Amino acid sequence: MSRALAVFHGRFGRATVYQLNRPFNMHTHREGHLIFHVGGTPARIDVCDERRLLKEDSIVAINPWEPHNFVPTDLDNGAIFFVLYVNAEWFAPDAARSPALRFGRTYFKRTVSLDKQVRRTAALVCGAPSLSSLDCELRQLIDICYEESWQQSSEPVPEARSAAVTDFRVRKSIKLMSESPGAEIELDSIARASGLSRPHFYRLFRTQTGVTPNLYLNTLIMEQALDALVATESPIADIGFDLGFSSQSGFTRFFAANVGMAPTEYRRAAKILRP
């Protein structure tokens, strides 16, 4: 059974250690995403139609909004993964002068020194560290991984660039989805309200954002779910109903397909890092 060994929410994003033995659906995050294998059997990770085998000698780095999934190779015992979700605004608060959060490679090797850093930080996350020490340790690890991803890439480090959606109809559809994201939202209605036919809406939305409207909406719903689980004491069923699910079981299936475990399991391990 997949479970959370440690979950911390903070200004940087999220730091988690999971034991996973179930696959995820294809999904996205607004954050950048670093995945480290720290024990057990390797796992297969697909990022933008590129398949990789994540092992203890490698790192998978996923840029914001890049579709990806996760498939463990041992469905009985699973394996342990240290996963970071990095807020782009925290990584580069001044986009005009700082590089955007975009990794140089999706898949790159862990050097000996980087491997030590990964394992030390994962142990800190699991060991209930002081808040200040974990924040500093995470910043150091994220910076090192960012730099290493570009050192192992043949491309030059990019200058900051805007990822803004330019088409006003897509901006309107995003505004409509963001106002009250929920499972009951009909994307056909969003398309009509944005002045687009369904086929045109889907094509234009993906061109402008890099993801389908379904994936975008699911990401918004997951963000609301995670915030509610960690920041409130609302019952799981109430959180699901507020997000448009007709039953707690429906919400639980959706959550598990995107996070790998039940919402009750995630909430049990979750803590908030205060500044």
Backbone bond lengths (Angstrom), bond angles and torsions (degrees), N, CA, C in turn:
res aa  C-N    CA-C-N  psi(-1)  N-CA   C-N-CA  omega(-1)  CA-C   N-CA-C  phi
1 M - - - 1.456 - - 1.525 109.74 -
2 S 1.319 118.99 126.31 1.450 122.20 178.27 1.534 109.80 -64.01
3 R 1.338 115.82 142.26 1.454 119.54 -179.66 1.522 110.63 -150.81
4 A 1.310 115.37 158.38 1.454 122.04 177.40 1.522 108.79 -95.07
5 L 1.329 116.50 122.62 1.463 120.60 176.52 1.527 110.71 -86.55
6 A 1.329 116.45 -31.03 1.462 121.13 177.03 1.520 108.83 -161.14
7 V 1.322 116.75 139.89 1.464 122.33 177.38 1.522 108.12 -141.88
8 F 1.330 116.55 123.30 1.455 121.64 176.09 1.521 109.52 -124.98
9 H 1.322 117.11 131.09 1.462 123.43 172.17 1.521 107.99 -106.05
10 G 1.336 117.36 136.02 1.454 120.98 178.48 1.513 111.17 -156.62
11 R 1.327 116.32 -170.67 1.463 120.86 -179.84 1.527 111.49 -60.91
12 F 1.312 116.07 -34.19 1.463 121.21 -178.08 1.526 112.35 -69.34
13 G 1.325 117.02 -25.59 1.460 122.06 -173.95 1.518 110.02 135.98
14 R 1.332 116.48 -119.40 1.465 120.74 178.28 1.517 110.26 -138.01
15 A 1.323 115.82 142.35 1.464 122.32 172.90 1.520 107.06 -121.90
16 T 1.327 117.29 124.46 1.460 120.87 -173.90 1.526 110.70 -136.39
17 V 1.312 114.80 150.61 1.466 121.53 168.63 1.519 106.50 -126.24
18 Y 1.330 116.02 118.60 1.462 122.43 -175.63 1.527 110.85 -117.92
19 Q 1.316 115.43 145.13 1.464 120.77 162.89 1.525 106.49 -104.62
20 L 1.327 116.83 113.78 1.463 121.32 -169.09 1.520 111.55 -119.84
21 N 1.327 115.05 132.56 1.462 119.70 174.34 1.528 111.77 -137.70
22 R 1.327 116.46 19.87 1.458 119.68 178.04 1.523 109.06 -133.63
23 P 1.318 117.54 146.73 1.468 120.43 -179.03 1.520 112.12 -75.65
24 F 1.342 115.19 157.65 1.456 122.54 174.47 1.523 108.72 -103.57
25 N 1.310 116.58 157.02 1.460 121.11 166.08 1.526 109.40 -74.72
26 M 1.331 116.16 163.65 1.459 119.86 171.00 1.525 108.16 -61.02
27 H 1.341 116.87 131.85 1.450 120.71 -176.86 1.525 109.57 -153.11
28 T 1.320 116.61 174.72 1.460 121.85 178.74 1.525 109.42 -136.81
29 H 1.345 114.52 167.56 1.464 121.55 173.72 1.517 108.76 -135.23
30 R 1.306 115.77 147.80 1.460 120.35 171.72 1.534 109.88 -68.58
31 E 1.342 116.18 -26.70 1.453 121.86 -178.34 1.529 111.84 -84.36
32 G 1.332 115.35 162.17 1.454 120.12 163.42 1.517 108.37 -72.12
33 H 1.331 117.32 163.04 1.448 120.31 -165.28 1.522 108.58 -144.35
34 L 1.336 118.17 120.97 1.462 122.75 176.02 1.519 108.66 -118.86
35 I 1.328 116.89 128.98 1.460 121.64 -177.12 1.526 108.89 -122.65
36 F 1.338 115.73 126.18 1.457 122.40 -179.53 1.528 108.98 -122.35
37 H 1.304 117.39 131.48 1.460 122.72 173.13 1.526 107.51 -86.27
38 V 1.343 117.23 126.04 1.465 119.46 -178.36 1.522 113.82 -122.94
39 G 1.326 118.90 -1.10 1.456 119.88 177.01 1.511 112.89 178.71
40 G 1.343 116.48 145.91 1.458 120.76 179.12 1.517 112.24 92.45
41 T 1.310 115.51 -159.79 1.464 121.17 -175.97 1.529 111.23 -81.46
42 P 1.336 118.00 155.23 1.470 121.03 177.89 1.535 110.70 -64.41
43 A 1.332 115.19 169.43 1.458 121.62 177.12 1.518 109.17 -134.41
44 R 1.317 116.12 153.29 1.458 121.27 176.48 1.522 108.89 -93.82
45 I 1.327 115.74 132.73 1.462 121.28 178.11 1.518 108.15 -128.49
46 D 1.323 116.43 125.94 1.460 122.34 177.05 1.527 108.44 -104.22
47 V 1.333 116.28 124.14 1.461 122.30 178.78 1.521 108.66 -125.74
48 C 1.327 116.25 115.51 1.476 120.64 179.70 1.531 110.91 50.35
49 D 1.322 117.16 49.31 1.468 123.82 176.81 1.523 113.46 69.61
50 E 1.325 117.77 10.22 1.464 121.41 176.31 1.519 108.41 -107.41
51 R 1.320 118.01 122.62 1.469 122.39 -174.97 1.522 110.55 -97.74
52 R 1.332 115.77 132.87 1.460 121.65 179.21 1.521 110.05 -133.84
53 L 1.335 115.73 152.64 1.455 121.52 173.80 1.523 107.58 -105.85
54 L 1.333 116.28 113.24 1.463 121.11 -177.43 1.520 109.58 -87.14
55 K 1.346 115.10 119.81 1.454 122.43 179.80 1.522 109.60 -125.04
56 E 1.337 116.19 -178.63 1.459 120.21 -175.79 1.521 113.20 -69.88
57 D 1.331 117.83 -12.14 1.464 119.97 -179.12 1.530 112.38 -102.50
58 S 1.332 117.18 13.19 1.465 119.39 -174.30 1.529 110.98 -139.55
59 I 1.335 114.60 169.52 1.457 122.87 178.09 1.519 108.26 -136.13
60 V 1.320 116.81 140.23 1.461 121.48 171.44 1.524 107.76 -108.95
61 A 1.330 116.03 126.40 1.463 122.80 179.47 1.522 108.65 -118.70
62 I 1.314 116.67 124.44 1.460 122.19 -175.08 1.524 108.60 -118.86
63 N 1.308 116.31 127.20 1.460 120.77 -179.59 1.530 110.63 -75.66
64 P 1.332 117.56 158.79 1.465 119.82 177.04 1.526 112.16 -52.62
65 W 1.338 115.74 134.76 1.459 125.33 176.06 1.532 114.02 70.85
66 E 1.321 119.25 10.31 1.464 119.68 175.32 1.536 109.82 -81.67
67 P 1.336 118.52 123.14 1.471 120.63 179.36 1.529 110.85 -64.68
68 H 1.325 115.56 139.16 1.465 119.93 -179.86 1.530 108.89 -157.69
69 N 1.315 114.91 161.44 1.457 120.09 172.92 1.517 109.60 -141.04
70 F 1.319 116.38 -178.98 1.464 122.60 -173.55 1.509 108.46 -144.36
71 V 1.333 116.32 128.62 1.464 120.57 179.58 1.529 108.37 -133.91
72 P 1.347 118.76 110.19 1.468 120.52 178.42 1.522 110.86 -70.04
73 T 1.322 116.34 153.35 1.463 120.48 177.60 1.530 112.12 -94.42
74 D 1.322 117.26 -14.19 1.467 121.87 177.26 1.528 107.56 -118.70
75 L 1.330 116.23 99.69 1.462 120.34 -176.39 1.525 112.40 -80.81
76 D 1.330 117.64 -6.57 1.461 120.45 177.91 1.529 111.49 -89.39
77 N 1.327 115.81 -56.52 1.461 119.78 -175.26 1.521 113.24 -102.07
78 G 1.324 117.08 -23.33 1.447 120.12 -178.50 1.519 111.88 69.36
79 A 1.310 115.84 -159.00 1.457 122.21 179.28 1.521 108.19 -153.05
80 I 1.335 115.47 170.63 1.461 120.83 -176.52 1.520 109.09 -106.07
81 F 1.339 115.51 131.83 1.455 122.13 -177.60 1.518 109.45 -130.30
82 F 1.310 115.01 136.38 1.462 123.47 173.20 1.525 106.00 -99.65
83 V 1.328 116.86 119.97 1.464 121.38 -171.70 1.528 109.63 -126.73
84 L 1.336 115.64 130.21 1.459 121.55 177.28 1.521 110.07 -115.09
85 Y 1.317 116.17 136.40 1.460 123.61 174.23 1.526 105.82 -115.97
86 V 1.329 116.79 115.18 1.468 121.50 -167.52 1.521 110.45 -109.55
87 N 1.318 116.78 119.51 1.466 120.79 176.73 1.523 110.10 -66.44
88 A 1.319 116.37 126.76 1.464 120.40 -179.62 1.527 110.91 -61.93
89 E 1.337 117.40 -35.97 1.458 121.16 -178.57 1.521 111.21 -68.28
90 W 1.314 117.91 -33.10 1.465 121.56 177.16 1.526 110.09 -73.61
91 F 1.331 116.31 -39.94 1.459 120.11 -178.90 1.523 111.22 -66.64
92 A 1.322 118.01 -42.50 1.465 122.70 -177.83 1.517 108.98 -136.54
93 P 1.341 117.48 78.45 1.472 119.82 -175.95 1.523 113.79 -65.71
94 D 1.333 117.38 -25.28 1.465 120.55 178.34 1.521 107.80 -113.07
95 A 1.327 116.34 88.60 1.470 120.61 -173.26 1.523 112.43 -63.53
96 A 1.324 117.11 -23.22 1.463 119.54 -178.35 1.523 111.40 -71.21
97 R 1.345 116.52 -26.75 1.463 119.15 -176.76 1.515 113.06 -119.43
98 S 1.324 118.80 -11.64 1.454 122.08 -177.11 1.521 110.30 -110.05
99 P 1.342 117.84 149.97 1.463 119.47 176.79 1.518 110.89 -67.25
100 A 1.311 115.34 143.56 1.464 119.61 177.68 1.524 109.85 -68.60
101 L 1.318 116.28 161.46 1.460 120.63 178.97 1.526 108.58 -78.68
102 R 1.309 115.87 87.50 1.457 122.37 176.52 1.518 107.70 -140.67
103 F 1.329 116.20 118.14 1.453 120.61 -177.00 1.527 110.81 -78.54
104 G 1.344 116.09 151.14 1.457 120.78 -177.75 1.514 113.62 -74.00
105 R 1.312 116.49 -31.71 1.466 121.61 178.91 1.518 109.49 -138.29
106 T 1.326 115.49 147.04 1.462 119.79 174.55 1.516 111.01 -73.48
107 Y 1.324 116.35 -34.16 1.463 121.56 -173.14 1.520 107.86 -132.88
108 F 1.329 117.26 123.81 1.457 118.97 177.96 1.527 109.94 -149.06
109 K 1.328 114.89 163.65 1.461 121.31 -172.94 1.523 111.45 -81.91
110 R 1.338 115.48 149.14 1.452 122.32 173.32 1.520 108.97 -88.97
111 T 1.318 116.32 117.77 1.451 119.79 173.41 1.525 108.76 -69.94
112 V 1.329 116.75 168.13 1.459 120.53 -179.55 1.527 110.43 -60.64
113 S 1.328 116.86 -44.95 1.471 119.71 -179.67 1.523 111.61 -67.62
114 L 1.341 116.85 -37.58 1.460 119.80 178.98 1.521 110.60 -68.60
115 D 1.323 117.37 -36.45 1.464 120.73 177.79 1.530 110.41 -61.21
116 K 1.329 116.70 -42.35 1.471 120.37 177.95 1.523 110.64 -62.71
117 Q 1.336 115.63 -40.37 1.465 120.24 179.83 1.527 110.66 -64.62
118 V 1.330 116.70 -43.10 1.463 121.41 179.36 1.523 110.42 -59.94
119 R 1.312 116.65 -48.34 1.472 120.10 -176.08 1.527 111.77 -69.31
120 R 1.319 117.08 -36.10 1.464 119.24 177.83 1.528 110.94 -66.01
121 T 1.340 116.04 -43.26 1.464 119.21 -179.06 1.525 111.26 -68.54
122 A 1.339 117.43 -39.95 1.464 120.39 176.94 1.520 111.00 -60.89
123 A 1.339 116.85 -39.40 1.465 120.70 178.54 1.524 110.69 -66.19
124 L 1.343 117.06 -37.46 1.462 120.46 177.00 1.526 111.00 -63.85
125 V 1.326 116.10 -42.49 1.464 120.15 179.75 1.529 110.02 -61.57
126 C 1.314 116.86 -40.19 1.469 120.63 -179.17 1.526 112.30 -77.10
127 G 1.342 117.01 -19.97 1.456 120.04 -172.80 1.508 115.43 -98.51
128 A 1.346 117.80 19.66 1.471 121.76 178.67 1.523 111.24 50.52
129 P 1.343 118.22 64.88 1.467 121.35 -176.73 1.522 111.79 -75.05
130 S 1.333 114.90 171.85 1.461 118.04 169.90 1.517 108.22 -67.01
131 L 1.314 116.72 150.04 1.450 120.52 -174.33 1.522 112.30 -62.45
132 S 1.327 117.37 -42.26 1.465 120.21 -177.12 1.520 111.38 -66.62
133 S 1.316 117.90 -39.72 1.465 119.54 -177.76 1.521 111.11 -68.54
134 L 1.325 118.87 -36.21 1.458 120.65 -178.99 1.529 110.25 -70.95
135 D 1.305 117.86 -41.13 1.452 120.62 -179.84 1.531 110.68 -60.12
136 C 1.312 116.29 -44.21 1.469 121.35 179.46 1.520 110.97 -66.37
137 E 1.315 116.51 -42.02 1.464 120.87 -179.35 1.527 111.21 -64.73
138 L 1.325 116.69 -40.83 1.463 120.34 178.87 1.526 111.08 -65.46
139 R 1.325 116.87 -41.15 1.464 119.70 179.14 1.520 110.70 -59.88
140 Q 1.322 116.02 -43.00 1.458 120.44 -178.99 1.523 111.02 -64.38
141 L 1.331 116.77 -45.08 1.464 120.10 -179.06 1.521 111.30 -64.80
142 I 1.324 117.64 -44.12 1.467 120.88 -179.05 1.528 110.43 -63.00
143 D 1.336 117.27 -43.24 1.460 120.52 178.95 1.528 111.46 -62.30
144 I 1.336 116.19 -42.85 1.469 119.77 -179.76 1.524 110.29 -63.84
145 C 1.330 117.24 -43.32 1.471 120.34 -179.76 1.526 110.66 -64.71
146 Y 1.319 116.58 -40.39 1.467 120.22 178.32 1.532 109.95 -59.98
147 E 1.328 116.40 -49.35 1.465 120.27 -178.83 1.532 111.57 -64.73
148 E 1.328 116.61 -40.78 1.468 119.86 -179.45 1.521 111.06 -66.43
149 S 1.321 118.11 -35.53 1.464 120.52 179.45 1.522 110.98 -62.79
150 W 1.339 116.72 -32.18 1.463 119.64 178.83 1.524 111.65 -84.46
151 Q 1.323 117.62 -31.05 1.462 119.76 176.38 1.521 111.62 -64.61
152 Q 1.338 116.26 -32.97 1.454 120.64 179.45 1.526 112.29 -91.53
153 S 1.323 116.98 8.07 1.453 121.50 179.42 1.519 109.75 -105.58
154 S 1.318 115.82 150.86 1.462 120.69 177.15 1.525 111.79 -86.49
155 E 1.328 117.65 -7.30 1.458 121.71 -178.83 1.523 110.61 -90.43
156 P 1.335 117.60 151.65 1.468 120.17 173.84 1.522 110.74 -73.15
157 V 1.325 116.74 152.62 1.460 120.36 176.72 1.524 108.46 -62.61
158 P 1.342 118.43 128.03 1.470 119.83 -175.38 1.508 112.43 -75.32
159 E 1.312 115.17 152.68 1.456 119.84 169.76 1.529 108.00 -76.89
160 A 1.311 116.09 161.35 1.471 119.37 178.85 1.518 109.78 -58.86
161 R 1.313 115.88 137.25 1.455 119.67 179.51 1.520 109.75 -138.27
162 S 1.274 115.88 151.99 1.460 120.66 -178.86 1.522 110.50 -82.38
163 A 1.338 114.58 135.06 1.463 119.39 175.83 1.523 110.21 -107.15
164 A 1.335 115.89 23.83 1.457 120.82 -174.85 1.523 110.82 -67.09
165 V 1.333 115.20 142.88 1.459 121.74 173.67 1.520 107.78 -77.47
166 T 1.320 117.13 126.71 1.462 120.58 -173.63 1.527 113.82 -95.43
167 D 1.321 118.74 -28.35 1.456 120.62 -177.13 1.526 110.42 -78.63
168 F 1.322 117.33 125.81 1.468 121.21 -174.76 1.521 111.78 -64.70
169 R 1.345 117.70 -28.30 1.462 119.80 -179.47 1.528 110.77 -71.79
170 V 1.321 116.62 -38.22 1.464 119.76 176.31 1.523 109.91 -69.50
171 R 1.325 116.81 -39.21 1.469 119.23 176.45 1.529 110.58 -60.06
172 K 1.329 116.38 -39.72 1.469 119.47 178.84 1.521 110.77 -65.47
173 S 1.329 117.20 -41.66 1.468 119.85 -179.86 1.527 110.67 -64.16
174 I 1.335 117.39 -38.84 1.465 120.82 177.98 1.525 109.82 -65.36
175 K 1.314 117.18 -40.81 1.467 120.92 178.05 1.529 110.49 -61.47
176 L 1.316 116.88 -43.18 1.461 120.50 -179.96 1.528 111.23 -64.30
177 M 1.336 117.02 -41.40 1.464 120.39 179.21 1.524 111.12 -68.81
178 S 1.330 116.33 -36.11 1.464 120.53 -174.44 1.523 112.75 -77.09
179 E 1.322 117.58 -24.02 1.466 120.26 -176.79 1.516 112.11 -62.66
180 S 1.318 116.91 -37.69 1.462 120.47 178.86 1.522 109.14 -157.17
181 P 1.344 117.28 73.55 1.467 119.52 -176.06 1.525 111.50 -64.14
182 G 1.304 116.07 134.62 1.453 119.78 -179.69 1.504 111.99 -164.78
183 A 1.324 115.65 159.02 1.456 121.09 -176.39 1.516 112.49 -67.36
184 E 1.351 116.70 -17.21 1.463 119.33 -177.38 1.529 112.44 -85.56
185 I 1.315 118.27 -7.23 1.461 121.13 -179.25 1.526 110.12 -64.09
186 E 1.316 116.47 131.52 1.458 122.16 176.58 1.519 108.65 -98.82
187 L 1.329 115.80 117.05 1.454 119.81 -176.52 1.528 112.07 -67.32
188 D 1.331 117.56 -26.56 1.467 119.66 175.03 1.534 110.20 -62.38
189 S 1.329 116.57 -37.97 1.462 120.35 177.80 1.521 111.04 -68.49
190 I 1.338 116.28 -37.58 1.463 120.51 176.53 1.531 109.96 -62.43
191 A 1.335 115.99 -41.02 1.466 120.22 179.10 1.522 110.69 -61.73
192 R 1.335 116.07 -46.72 1.470 119.55 -179.76 1.522 111.21 -63.19
193 A 1.318 116.68 -42.55 1.460 120.30 -179.42 1.527 112.00 -65.53
194 S 1.331 115.77 -23.78 1.468 120.68 178.74 1.520 112.00 -90.24
195 G 1.341 116.89 -0.87 1.459 120.89 177.84 1.512 114.46 80.76
196 L 1.348 116.37 27.74 1.460 120.51 -177.12 1.519 110.59 -128.42
197 S 1.337 116.21 149.08 1.460 119.94 169.60 1.529 108.23 -72.03
198 R 1.318 116.38 160.72 1.462 119.51 -177.77 1.530 112.17 -57.71
199 P 1.372 119.98 -50.44 1.470 119.18 -179.22 1.527 112.44 -61.56
200 H 1.344 116.10 -42.00 1.466 119.62 -179.29 1.525 110.31 -65.15
201 F 1.321 116.76 -40.89 1.463 121.72 179.07 1.527 110.81 -59.08
202 Y 1.331 117.12 -48.39 1.463 120.12 -177.81 1.527 111.44 -64.66
203 R 1.330 117.08 -41.85 1.464 119.77 179.98 1.524 111.13 -66.59
204 L 1.327 116.58 -46.97 1.454 120.64 -176.60 1.523 111.05 -67.29
205 F 1.321 117.36 -40.80 1.465 121.17 -179.36 1.525 110.29 -61.01
206 R 1.335 116.09 -44.78 1.464 118.78 -179.18 1.525 111.37 -68.07
207 T 1.318 117.53 -37.63 1.457 120.75 177.43 1.518 111.23 -62.14
208 Q 1.331 116.54 -40.88 1.456 121.56 -175.76 1.535 113.07 -78.67
209 T 1.329 117.64 -34.97 1.468 120.59 -173.05 1.522 114.15 -109.77
210 G 1.341 117.23 -20.79 1.455 120.49 -176.83 1.509 114.19 89.02
211 V 1.328 117.79 -4.63 1.467 121.50 179.15 1.525 109.20 -134.55
212 T 1.329 116.46 164.43 1.461 120.68 177.03 1.527 109.99 -77.02
213 P 1.329 117.84 159.17 1.473 119.36 175.38 1.521 112.73 -57.90
214 N 1.335 117.30 -35.67 1.466 120.38 179.87 1.527 111.26 -62.41
215 L 1.345 116.18 -46.92 1.459 119.69 179.74 1.523 111.09 -64.71
216 Y 1.319 116.28 -38.98 1.465 120.07 179.85 1.530 110.24 -62.82
217 L 1.339 116.15 -47.16 1.459 120.05 -179.69 1.523 111.17 -64.18
218 N 1.326 117.51 -41.89 1.466 120.41 178.08 1.523 111.51 -59.55
219 T 1.340 116.33 -38.14 1.464 120.15 178.34 1.520 110.88 -63.60
220 L 1.325 116.93 -43.42 1.466 120.23 178.09 1.525 111.36 -62.33
221 I 1.331 116.33 -41.20 1.473 120.07 179.09 1.523 110.42 -63.77
222 M 1.352 116.56 -43.29 1.461 120.03 -179.61 1.523 111.09 -63.45
223 E 1.311 118.04 -39.20 1.465 120.52 178.30 1.528 110.50 -61.10
224 Q 1.330 116.38 -43.22 1.466 120.35 178.18 1.527 110.53 -64.08
225 A 1.318 116.60 -41.05 1.463 120.80 -179.18 1.524 111.29 -64.30
226 L 1.325 117.40 -46.09 1.456 121.20 -179.91 1.520 111.18 -62.44
227 D 1.315 117.03 -44.10 1.465 120.16 178.69 1.528 111.14 -61.06
228 A 1.333 116.49 -44.14 1.463 120.07 -178.59 1.523 111.54 -65.79
229 L 1.321 117.29 -38.74 1.466 120.82 -179.40 1.521 112.10 -65.70
230 V 1.331 116.54 -36.35 1.461 120.64 -174.29 1.527 112.02 -91.58
231 A 1.325 117.71 -38.45 1.468 120.99 -171.80 1.520 113.79 -93.47
232 T 1.333 118.49 -10.37 1.467 121.05 -178.95 1.523 110.20 -129.30
233 E 1.312 115.22 169.59 1.470 121.13 174.50 1.523 110.69 -109.99
234 S 1.317 117.12 19.62 1.458 121.09 -179.36 1.528 110.32 -60.96
235 P 1.318 118.73 141.90 1.460 120.84 175.79 1.528 111.25 -58.56
236 I 1.321 115.82 149.33 1.464 121.16 -179.29 1.528 110.53 -56.07
237 A 1.321 116.86 -42.08 1.463 120.11 -178.85 1.519 111.13 -61.22
238 D 1.343 116.89 -41.21 1.467 120.36 -179.80 1.525 111.18 -65.93
239 I 1.320 117.03 -39.35 1.468 120.32 177.65 1.520 109.77 -61.55
240 G 1.317 116.14 -44.16 1.457 120.11 179.05 1.517 112.19 -62.61
241 F 1.330 117.26 -45.14 1.470 121.04 179.42 1.531 110.66 -62.47
242 D 1.349 116.79 -41.39 1.468 120.37 178.96 1.526 111.57 -62.40
243 L 1.331 116.88 -26.19 1.465 121.39 -179.64 1.529 112.06 -95.00
244 G 1.326 116.63 10.87 1.450 120.26 172.85 1.508 116.51 90.19
245 F 1.343 117.92 9.69 1.461 120.11 177.67 1.525 109.38 -87.95
246 S 1.317 116.44 138.50 1.461 120.55 -175.32 1.525 113.08 -78.71
247 S 1.324 117.18 -13.32 1.467 120.37 -179.63 1.524 109.15 -151.09
248 Q 1.326 115.90 158.77 1.459 120.27 176.50 1.523 110.61 -64.86
249 S 1.325 117.20 -36.23 1.467 119.92 -179.42 1.531 111.07 -64.84
250 G 1.350 116.71 -36.51 1.453 119.89 177.65 1.520 111.39 -65.01
251 F 1.333 116.89 -42.11 1.460 120.93 177.03 1.520 111.10 -64.91
252 T 1.326 116.45 -41.81 1.463 120.44 -179.87 1.521 111.28 -62.57
253 R 1.332 117.52 -41.51 1.470 120.18 177.93 1.520 110.76 -63.33
254 F 1.326 116.70 -43.58 1.464 120.36 179.12 1.523 110.32 -62.06
255 F 1.314 117.32 -46.32 1.468 121.39 -178.34 1.525 110.91 -62.74
256 A 1.331 116.36 -46.55 1.463 120.18 -178.76 1.522 112.11 -64.00
257 A 1.329 117.27 -34.33 1.457 120.80 -179.96 1.524 111.61 -69.53
258 N 1.342 117.38 -22.60 1.460 121.17 -177.88 1.526 113.85 -105.89
259 V 1.319 117.23 -21.88 1.462 120.95 -178.23 1.529 111.66 -116.67
260 G 1.332 116.88 -20.61 1.457 119.94 177.01 1.500 114.78 96.43
261 M 1.335 117.64 -1.59 1.465 120.39 -179.35 1.520 109.02 -154.50
262 A 1.304 115.94 169.44 1.460 120.90 -179.32 1.525 110.45 -71.64
263 P 1.329 118.33 151.93 1.472 120.45 177.92 1.522 113.25 -60.35
264 T 1.325 118.27 -32.78 1.469 120.37 177.23 1.525 110.64 -62.93
265 E 1.327 117.36 -38.71 1.455 121.86 179.55 1.525 110.91 -67.76
266 Y 1.334 116.46 -41.08 1.464 120.12 178.83 1.528 110.34 -64.15
267 R 1.328 116.73 -46.60 1.468 120.71 -178.44 1.520 111.19 -61.84
268 R 1.315 117.76 -37.62 1.464 121.16 -178.06 1.526 111.53 -56.91
269 A 1.334 117.10 -38.34 1.459 120.95 -174.73 1.518 113.85 -93.73
270 A 1.327 118.66 -13.78 1.460 121.26 -168.34 1.524 113.45 -77.13
271 K 1.331 114.76 139.49 1.467 122.96 175.47 1.521 107.75 -137.57
272 I 1.323 116.14 157.12 1.453 121.56 178.69 1.518 109.39 -109.34
273 L 1.332 116.37 130.66 1.463 121.54 174.96 1.519 108.14 -89.80
274 R 1.326 116.54 118.76 1.453 120.60 178.24 1.523 109.29 -89.52
275 P 1.363 118.18 148.19 1.462 121.18 178.01 1.524 110.83 -59.50
